[in-house]
Amino acid sequence: MSNENEKLGQKIRKMRQNKGLKLAGLAAMIKKTPSYLSQVERGLAEPSITALREICRALEVPLFYFLVDDRQQSALVRKEQRRVLNFPDAKISFELISPDINHQMELIEFHLKPGASTGPTPQSHSGEECSLVLEGEMEIQVGEQFYTLERGDSIYYQASIPHRITNIGEGELVFISAITPPNF
């Protein structure tokens, strides 16, 4: 496996230990086996986005906590220096626009292929979110309400209300979300 997987696994292990959790305890919280979690922590297995979200939820940290270099201090982030989160065969990718998650908000650029969504069901998290469509056509469900947004449209919502975004256009959907506090 890659050096990136080793770094990710080490950060997960360190956070787990800092929270006083045993391997079996965290594995039970994320509904995985201790063997699987051990492989992730040793960099021998790459967690799916769903598994990584569950780990983050259990450890009470935003998703990008494990993907950002702790040594990064600059407020300037060049496009080619963004932290990118891609998953094999996934129809979605994320780019952290803000320099890190150690501030009051985060900016994320999302890319969704036609028909893709941000998850199988609406998800919620603490804070507030505002999304701006750069390309494509978005359907966003916030609670029981559905909205259609096109290029240049934006929507603000309380992120504690379950929400899900789906690409309903024929091309790629690209949008930016500002999230406060960092929670992704």
N, C-alpha and C positions, 0 to 999 in steps of 0.2 A: 504494500500500500504506500501511498505518498507521504511525504514529509508533512503536508498539510493535514492529513488524517491524524498523524501522530501529535501534532500541535493541538488539534481540536480535542483529541482524546485526553491529552494532558490537562487542558483547561477544564474539561468536564470533571476529571478526577479531582483536581485541586478544588473546584467549587463544591463538589460533593463532600469532600473531606472538611472543607471550611464550614459547611452547614451541619457537620457532625453526622452525616448519613453513611451507613454502611452500604456496600455494593448491593446486597440483597434488598435493602430498604428502598433504594432508589429504583432498582429494577421492578420491584412490586408497584411502586408509584406510577411507573410508566407502562406497566403491564407487559414487561419483557422479562426474559430470563437473566439471571446474574451472569451466565456465560456470555450472552449477547452483549450485555453492557460492558463486561470485562474486555471483550474484543474491540468494542468501540473505544474504550479508554486507552487501550494499547495501540490504537491505530490500525488494527487488523481488519476492522469492518467500518464501512462508511454508513452512518445512519441516514435513513430516508428523511425527507423534510417533515413528515408526520412524527417520526420518532424524535427528531431533534426538537420539534415544537413541544412535545411531551416532556422531554428532558428539561427544556427551558422553563416550562410551566411548573414542573416539580421543584426546580431549583430557584424559582422566582427571579429569573433574569430574562432580558430581551434576547431574541434569537441572535442578533448580531453580536452579542457579548462574546460569543465563542468564535466569531469570525473576524474580529478586529484586532490588529496588532496592538498590544498594550503600549508599545513604545511610540506609537504615532502621536505626535504632539501638534503638528501644523494644522492651522485652520483652513489652509488651502488644499483642495482636493482636485487634482487634474482628472479629466475623464478617464484616462488610461490607468489611473491609480485607484480608482474606485474598488471597493470590496464587492465582488460579484458572487452571488450564490446561485449556482446551477445544479440541477439534479439530472442524472441520466434518464433519458426518455420522458422528462418532465416537459410540460407545455407552458411553464412559467419560469421566469428568472427575476432576480432582485439585484439592484445595485444600490449600495449605501452611498448617498450623495454627501451627507454630512460627514465630517472627519471621523467621528466615533459616536458612541452612545453614552458618553460621559457628560452630556449637557442636558439642557431642559427639553430639547426636541430633537427629532431625527427626520431626515429627508430620505425617501427611498424612491427609486425609479423602478417601476414594474414593467415587464414585457410579458404579455399573454398571447399565445397563439390562438387562432380562431377556435371558438368553442371552449377554451380553457377558462377555469375560474380559480379564485384564490383558495379554494378548498371545497371538499365535498358538502360541507354544511356551513351555515353562517357561524362566525367566530366572534368573540368579544374580548376586550381587554380594557384596562383602565385608561382614562384620559380622553383626549379629543383627537380628531383626525380631519384633515381636509385633503381632498384629492382633486387633481387637475388633469384632464385628458389632453395629452399632447398629440396622439394619433389614434385613429380607430373609433370604435363605438362600444361604449360600456353600458352594461346593465348592473346597477348596484341595488342590492336588497339591504335595507336598514330596518330591522324589526320586521313588520309585516308589509312595509311599503317598498315598492319597486320604482326605480328611476332610470331613465335612459339619458346618457350623456354623450355628447359628441365633442370633437376637437374644440378646445377653448372653454368648455363647460367645466364647472367645478362644483363640489358638494362638500359641505361641512356637516359633521355629525358627532354625537357622543359615542366614543368607541366602546363604551360599556353595553351598548345596544348591539346584539348580534348582527353582523353584517358580512356580506359576501359580494365579490365583484366577478362578473362574467364578461368575456369578450363575445359580443353578439354580432360583430362585424365580420366581413370577409377577409380583412387583413389583420396584421398584428395590432394589438391594443397596447399603447404605451401611455403610462400615466405616472404622475409624481404624487406621493402622499407625504404630508407633513404630519408627524405624530408627536404628541406631547402628553405625558412624558415618554421617553424612548421605551418602547414596549414590544418591538418586533423581534 
